[in-house]
Amino acid sequence: MNLVPFRSPVALSDAGIWALQFAALPRDIAGLAKGLQGLLIHEHMPNLYGITLSDRQRSEPHVRSAWEILERIAVQDARPLTQPRAPGERFAGCCRHYALLLVAILRSKGVAARARCGFGAYFTKGRFVDHWVTEYFDAAQGRWVLVDAQIDARQRALFGIDFDTLDVPREKFLVAGDAWRLCRDGGADPQAFGVLDMAGLWFIASNVIRDVAALNNREMLPWDVWGGMALVDSEIDPDFIDRLARLTHEPDGHLEELRAVYEDPRIAVPSTVFNAVLRRPEAVSPSGLSA
């Protein structure tokens, strides 16, 4: 198994000079997840922590790179990352920000890690919600482990989660390609996969593209749109998404093919993407596009 592509911070997971602070962080997954929970707050859950997001925080979910996330954390509070911030002082992001920072930290410590885009089955009963987690290689067990660093004690209680979120069962989080295969085989209703009022095969297909990009070290925002992403089912190339789903199911067996398919303009992240939340094109920072 070739773990080299996932051992070093690159592009969006490269924290730059801010990575110097990672040395003081714990090496264990539980400690790292708890540390991130003291630095970040989910943009859609401020009420859970008794706060209202500030103007600064409301702009933060659109930050793409690890180095800029950490820079903003430092500007707001210059204390070491080992010191938790009060909820009202944390960086406001989404699931993808937790996943990206954990990838950045683990890679800085020489642990193979990657962000995975897919759907969580543990937020709303009967639905698979658009979600990102971190996957890291546990050398002692010889396997990849899914970690949801976002879930703290309050969220565990809110969502009634009864499993270990530091080792998420594969049936609780479906990488996007597995969700696509499940729906294509008639094992699930595509309308159960999405977020808010957006769901369906088109949504799943777009997340398959995002997952392929993430496996090529381009961990984009969940609402970044580019290339072959469709807004309706009729615009999907199902055979193409079938191929991507097969590759992402066992990425370690298809690394060269994943690298090759990333050259396809339907997959490759361009210099400018469309931010579907802010409804505008945005330039992706040079660090986000570097090899």
C-alpha positions as CSV (number, residue, x, y, z in Angstrom):
1,M,0.0,0.0,0.0
2,N,1.4,3.4,-1.0
3,L,0.8,5.8,1.8
4,V,3.2,8.5,0.6
5,P,0.6,10.7,-1.2
6,F,-1.2,11.1,2.1
7,R,1.7,11.6,4.5
8,S,2.8,15.2,3.7
9,P,0.7,18.4,3.9
10,V,0.2,19.8,0.4
11,A,-2.0,22.5,-1.2
12,L,-5.0,23.2,1.1
13,S,-3.7,21.0,3.9
14,D,-0.4,22.8,4.0
15,A,-0.5,25.1,7.1
16,G,2.8,26.9,6.3
17,I,4.5,28.6,9.2
18,W,1.5,27.9,11.4
19,A,2.3,24.2,11.4
20,L,5.1,25.0,13.9
21,Q,2.4,25.0,16.5
22,F,1.4,21.4,15.7
23,A,4.5,20.0,17.6
24,A,2.8,20.9,20.9
25,L,-0.4,19.1,20.1
26,P,-1.0,15.5,21.3
27,R,-0.4,12.6,19.0
28,D,-3.5,10.6,19.9
29,I,-6.6,11.0,17.9
30,A,-8.9,11.6,20.9
31,G,-6.6,14.4,22.1
32,L,-6.4,16.0,18.6
33,A,-10.2,15.8,18.1
34,K,-10.8,17.4,21.5
35,G,-8.3,20.1,20.7
36,L,-10.0,21.0,17.4
37,Q,-13.4,21.2,19.2
38,G,-11.9,23.9,21.4
39,L,-10.7,25.9,18.3
40,L,-13.7,25.5,15.9
41,I,-17.4,25.9,16.1
42,H,-19.9,24.7,13.5
43,E,-21.5,27.6,11.7
44,H,-25.0,26.0,12.0
45,M,-24.8,25.2,15.7
46,P,-24.1,28.4,17.6
47,N,-27.3,28.1,19.7
48,L,-26.0,24.8,21.0
49,Y,-23.2,26.7,22.7
50,G,-25.3,29.7,23.7
51,I,-23.8,32.2,21.3
52,T,-24.6,34.3,18.3
53,L,-22.0,34.3,15.5
54,S,-20.1,37.6,15.1
55,D,-19.7,39.2,11.7
56,R,-16.2,37.9,11.6
57,Q,-17.4,34.3,12.3
58,R,-20.1,34.5,9.6
59,S,-17.4,35.0,7.0
60,E,-15.2,32.2,8.1
61,P,-16.9,29.1,6.6
62,H,-15.8,30.3,3.2
63,V,-12.1,30.0,4.1
64,R,-10.5,27.2,2.1
65,S,-6.9,26.6,3.3
66,A,-5.5,25.3,6.5
67,W,-2.9,28.1,6.7
68,E,-5.6,30.8,6.5
69,I,-7.8,29.0,9.1
70,L,-4.9,28.9,11.5
71,E,-3.9,32.5,10.7
72,R,-7.4,33.7,11.6
73,I,-7.4,31.7,14.8
74,A,-4.0,33.3,15.7
75,V,-5.1,36.8,14.9
76,Q,-8.2,36.4,17.1
77,D,-6.3,34.8,19.9
78,A,-2.5,34.4,19.9
79,R,-2.4,31.7,22.6
80,P,-1.1,28.3,21.6
81,L,-3.4,25.9,19.9
82,T,-3.4,23.7,23.0
83,Q,-5.5,26.3,24.7
84,P,-9.3,26.0,24.0
85,R,-11.1,29.1,23.0
86,A,-14.5,30.2,24.3
87,P,-17.3,29.3,21.8
88,G,-17.8,32.9,20.9
89,E,-14.1,33.3,20.0
90,R,-13.7,30.1,17.9
91,F,-13.3,29.9,14.2
92,A,-16.7,29.2,12.6
93,G,-16.6,26.5,10.0
94,C,-18.3,23.4,8.9
95,C,-17.5,19.6,8.9
96,R,-15.0,20.1,6.2
97,H,-12.9,22.5,8.2
98,Y,-12.6,20.0,11.1
99,A,-11.7,17.3,8.6
100,L,-9.1,19.4,6.8
101,L,-7.3,20.6,10.0
102,L,-7.1,17.1,11.3
103,V,-5.6,16.0,8.0
104,A,-3.1,18.8,8.2
105,I,-2.1,18.0,11.8
106,L,-1.8,14.2,11.2
107,R,0.3,14.7,8.1
108,S,2.6,17.0,9.9
109,K,3.2,14.2,12.3
110,G,3.9,11.7,9.6
111,V,0.6,9.9,9.8
112,A,-1.2,9.2,6.5
113,A,-4.5,11.0,6.4
114,R,-7.0,12.3,3.9
115,A,-10.4,14.0,3.9
116,R,-13.4,12.1,2.6
117,C,-16.6,13.6,1.3
118,G,-19.8,11.7,1.6
119,F,-22.9,11.4,3.8
120,G,-23.5,10.8,7.5
121,A,-26.4,8.7,8.7
122,Y,-26.3,10.0,12.3
123,F,-27.8,13.5,12.1
124,T,-31.4,13.0,10.9
125,K,-33.3,9.8,11.1
126,G,-33.9,8.2,7.8
127,R,-31.5,10.6,5.9
128,F,-27.9,10.7,4.8
129,V,-26.7,14.2,5.4
130,D,-23.9,15.9,3.3
131,H,-20.8,15.5,5.5
132,W,-17.0,15.3,5.6
133,V,-14.8,13.3,7.9
134,T,-11.1,12.4,8.2
135,E,-9.7,9.0,7.2
136,Y,-6.3,8.1,8.7
137,F,-4.2,5.0,8.5
138,D,-3.8,3.2,11.8
139,A,-0.5,1.4,11.4
140,A,-1.1,-0.8,14.5
141,Q,-4.4,-2.1,13.1
142,G,-3.3,-2.0,9.4
143,R,-6.4,-0.2,8.3
144,W,-7.9,3.2,7.4
145,V,-10.1,4.6,10.2
146,L,-12.8,7.2,9.8
147,V,-12.8,10.0,12.4
148,D,-15.5,12.7,12.9
149,A,-13.6,15.3,14.8
150,Q,-16.6,17.7,14.8
151,I,-18.7,15.6,17.2
152,D,-18.2,16.7,20.8
153,A,-20.2,15.8,23.9
154,R,-23.0,18.3,23.1
155,Q,-23.4,17.2,19.6
156,R,-23.3,13.5,20.6
157,A,-26.2,14.2,23.0
158,L,-28.1,16.4,20.4
159,F,-27.9,13.7,17.7
160,G,-28.2,10.7,20.0
161,I,-25.0,9.2,18.7
162,D,-24.2,5.9,20.3
163,F,-21.0,4.8,18.5
164,D,-17.4,5.8,18.7
165,T,-16.9,8.9,16.4
166,L,-13.2,8.3,16.5
167,D,-13.8,5.1,14.6
168,V,-17.0,5.7,12.6
169,P,-18.6,2.5,11.3
170,R,-18.6,2.4,7.5
171,E,-22.4,2.1,7.5
172,K,-22.7,5.3,9.5
173,F,-20.7,7.3,7.0
174,L,-20.9,6.5,3.3
175,V,-18.2,8.0,1.1
176,A,-19.9,9.6,-1.8
177,G,-19.0,6.8,-4.3
178,D,-20.5,4.2,-2.0
179,A,-23.7,6.3,-1.7
180,W,-23.9,6.5,-5.5
181,R,-23.4,2.7,-5.9
182,L,-26.0,2.0,-3.2
183,C,-28.6,4.2,-4.9
184,R,-27.8,3.0,-8.4
185,D,-28.3,-0.6,-7.3
186,G,-31.7,0.3,-5.8
187,G,-30.6,-0.2,-2.2
188,A,-31.5,3.4,-1.1
189,D,-33.6,6.3,-2.2
190,P,-31.4,9.1,-3.7
191,Q,-33.8,11.7,-2.2
192,A,-32.5,10.6,1.2
193,F,-29.0,11.9,0.4
194,G,-28.3,15.7,0.6
195,V,-28.7,18.7,2.8
196,L,-31.7,20.9,3.6
197,D,-34.0,20.7,0.5
198,M,-31.3,19.7,-1.9
199,A,-31.1,15.9,-2.5
200,G,-30.9,13.4,-5.3
201,L,-28.5,11.7,-7.6
202,W,-27.2,15.0,-8.9
203,F,-26.2,15.9,-5.4
204,I,-24.5,12.5,-4.8
205,A,-22.7,12.7,-8.1
206,S,-21.3,16.2,-7.2
207,N,-20.0,14.8,-3.9
208,V,-18.3,11.9,-5.8
209,I,-16.4,14.5,-7.8
210,R,-15.5,16.4,-4.6
211,D,-14.2,13.1,-3.0
212,V,-12.1,12.4,-6.1
213,A,-10.6,15.9,-5.8
214,A,-10.0,15.4,-2.1
215,L,-8.1,12.2,-2.8
216,N,-6.0,14.3,-5.1
217,N,-5.3,16.8,-2.2
218,R,-7.9,19.3,-3.2
219,E,-10.3,19.4,-0.2
220,M,-12.7,22.0,-1.5
221,L,-15.6,23.6,0.3
222,P,-18.8,21.5,0.3
223,W,-20.5,24.2,-1.8
224,D,-17.8,24.8,-4.3
225,V,-19.0,23.9,-7.8
226,W,-16.9,23.3,-10.9
227,G,-16.4,21.0,-13.8
228,G,-18.8,18.1,-14.3
229,M,-21.1,18.9,-11.4
230,A,-24.7,18.9,-12.4
231,L,-27.8,20.6,-10.9
232,V,-30.3,18.0,-12.2
233,D,-30.2,14.3,-12.6
234,S,-30.6,14.5,-16.4
235,E,-27.2,16.3,-16.7
236,I,-25.3,13.5,-15.0
237,D,-23.0,11.2,-17.0
238,P,-23.8,8.0,-15.0
239,D,-21.1,5.8,-16.6
240,F,-18.5,8.4,-15.7
241,I,-19.7,8.6,-12.0
242,D,-19.9,4.8,-11.9
243,R,-16.2,4.7,-12.7
244,L,-15.3,7.3,-10.1
245,A,-17.4,5.5,-7.5
246,R,-15.5,2.3,-8.2
247,L,-12.1,4.1,-7.8
248,T,-13.0,5.8,-4.6
249,H,-14.4,2.6,-3.0
250,E,-10.9,1.3,-2.7
251,P,-8.7,4.3,-3.5
252,D,-5.4,2.6,-2.4
253,G,-5.9,0.0,-5.2
254,H,-6.4,2.7,-7.8
255,L,-4.1,5.5,-6.9
256,E,-2.5,5.8,-10.4
257,E,-6.0,5.8,-12.0
258,L,-7.2,8.4,-9.6
259,R,-4.3,10.6,-10.4
260,A,-5.0,10.1,-14.1
261,V,-8.7,10.8,-13.9
262,Y,-8.0,14.0,-12.1
263,E,-6.7,15.4,-15.3
264,D,-10.2,15.3,-16.7
265,P,-11.6,18.8,-16.7
266,R,-14.8,17.5,-15.2
267,I,-12.8,16.7,-12.1
268,A,-9.7,18.9,-11.9
269,V,-10.2,22.0,-9.7
270,P,-9.8,25.1,-11.9
271,S,-8.3,28.4,-10.7
272,T,-11.8,29.8,-10.2
273,V,-14.8,27.9,-8.8
274,F,-18.4,28.9,-8.1
275,N,-19.3,29.4,-4.5
276,A,-22.9,28.2,-4.5
277,V,-23.7,29.8,-1.1
278,L,-22.4,33.2,-1.8
279,R,-23.5,32.8,-5.5
280,R,-20.4,34.1,-7.0
281,P,-17.2,32.9,-8.7
282,E,-14.1,32.9,-6.4
283,A,-10.4,32.4,-7.1
284,V,-8.9,29.4,-5.4
285,S,-5.7,30.5,-3.7
286,P,-2.4,29.4,-5.4
287,S,-1.6,27.2,-2.4
288,G,-4.9,25.4,-3.0
289,L,-3.9,24.4,-6.5
290,S,-0.2,23.5,-6.0
291,A,0.9,19.9,-6.4
